[in-house]
Amino acid sequence: MRTTLTLDDDVADFLKDQSRLHNKPFKQVVNEVLRRGMTSGSKSSEPVPFKIVPNRSKLVPGIDPQKLNQLNDQLEAEDFAGESAQ
Protein backbone atom coordinates (compact mmCIF):
# COMPACT_ATOMS: atom_id res chain seq x y z
CA MET A 1 0.00 0.00 0.00
CA ARG A 2 1.32 3.42 -0.89
CA THR A 3 0.98 6.21 1.63
CA THR A 4 2.53 9.57 2.40
CA LEU A 5 4.13 9.86 5.79
CA THR A 6 5.86 12.84 7.38
CA LEU A 7 8.75 11.77 9.60
CA ASP A 8 10.62 13.85 12.14
CA ASP A 9 14.17 14.62 11.04
CA ASP A 10 15.79 12.42 13.69
CA VAL A 11 13.57 9.45 12.78
CA ALA A 12 14.26 9.88 9.07
CA ASP A 13 18.00 10.15 9.70
CA PHE A 14 17.94 6.99 11.83
CA LEU A 15 16.05 5.04 9.16
CA LYS A 16 18.38 6.26 6.40
CA ASP A 17 21.42 5.27 8.49
CA GLN A 18 19.95 1.82 9.11
CA SER A 19 19.22 1.46 5.41
CA ARG A 20 22.84 2.26 4.51
CA LEU A 21 24.31 0.25 7.37
CA HIS A 22 22.42 -2.95 6.53
CA ASN A 23 22.39 -2.35 2.77
CA LYS A 24 18.60 -2.66 2.64
CA PRO A 25 16.03 -0.56 0.83
CA PHE A 26 14.54 2.28 2.88
CA LYS A 27 11.05 0.80 2.51
CA GLN A 28 12.18 -2.52 3.97
CA VAL A 29 13.86 -0.83 6.96
CA VAL A 30 10.73 1.23 7.69
CA ASN A 31 8.54 -1.88 7.57
CA GLU A 32 10.88 -3.87 9.84
CA VAL A 33 11.03 -1.08 12.42
CA LEU A 34 7.25 -0.66 12.37
CA ARG A 35 6.72 -4.42 12.80
CA ARG A 36 9.10 -4.52 15.77
CA GLY A 37 7.19 -1.62 17.30
CA MET A 38 3.85 -3.35 16.78
CA THR A 39 4.95 -6.56 18.48
CA SER A 40 6.95 -5.05 21.34
CA GLY A 41 3.81 -4.06 23.27
CA SER A 42 2.21 -7.49 23.00
CA LYS A 43 4.92 -9.27 24.98
CA SER A 44 4.56 -9.77 28.69
CA SER A 45 6.11 -6.95 30.67
CA GLU A 46 7.21 -9.37 33.39
CA PRO A 47 10.90 -10.20 33.21
CA VAL A 48 11.92 -13.80 32.70
CA PRO A 49 13.00 -15.21 36.06
CA PHE A 50 16.71 -15.87 36.40
CA LYS A 51 17.46 -19.52 37.07
CA ILE A 52 20.69 -20.92 38.40
CA VAL A 53 21.50 -24.40 37.20
CA PRO A 54 23.88 -26.06 39.66
CA ASN A 55 26.89 -27.86 38.30
CA ARG A 56 27.62 -31.17 39.92
CA SER A 57 31.26 -31.24 40.88
CA LYS A 58 33.06 -34.49 41.22
CA LEU A 59 35.43 -33.99 44.08
CA VAL A 60 37.99 -36.61 44.90
CA PRO A 61 36.69 -38.95 47.61
CA GLY A 62 38.03 -38.00 51.01
CA ILE A 63 38.15 -34.24 50.35
CA ASP A 64 35.69 -32.29 52.44
CA PRO A 65 34.44 -29.36 50.33
CA GLN A 66 33.98 -27.38 53.55
CA LYS A 67 37.73 -27.56 54.21
CA LEU A 68 39.08 -26.58 50.78
CA ASN A 69 40.53 -23.33 52.14
CA GLN A 70 42.40 -25.29 54.79
CA LEU A 71 43.75 -27.60 52.09
CA ASN A 72 44.85 -24.58 50.05
CA ASP A 73 46.63 -23.12 53.08
CA GLN A 74 48.46 -26.41 53.68
CA LEU A 75 49.59 -26.60 50.06
CA GLU A 76 50.85 -23.01 50.14
CA ALA A 77 52.73 -23.69 53.39
CA GLU A 78 54.38 -26.77 51.84
CA ASP A 79 55.39 -24.75 48.77
CA PHE A 80 56.84 -22.01 50.99
CA ALA A 81 58.74 -24.52 53.12
CA GLY A 82 60.15 -26.17 50.00
CA GLU A 83 61.29 -22.81 48.54
CA SER A 84 62.91 -21.61 51.76
CA ALA A 85 64.81 -24.91 52.21
CA GLN A 86 66.58 -24.46 48.88
Helices and strands as residue ranges (DSSP letters): H 9-21, H 26-40, G 65-67, H 68-85
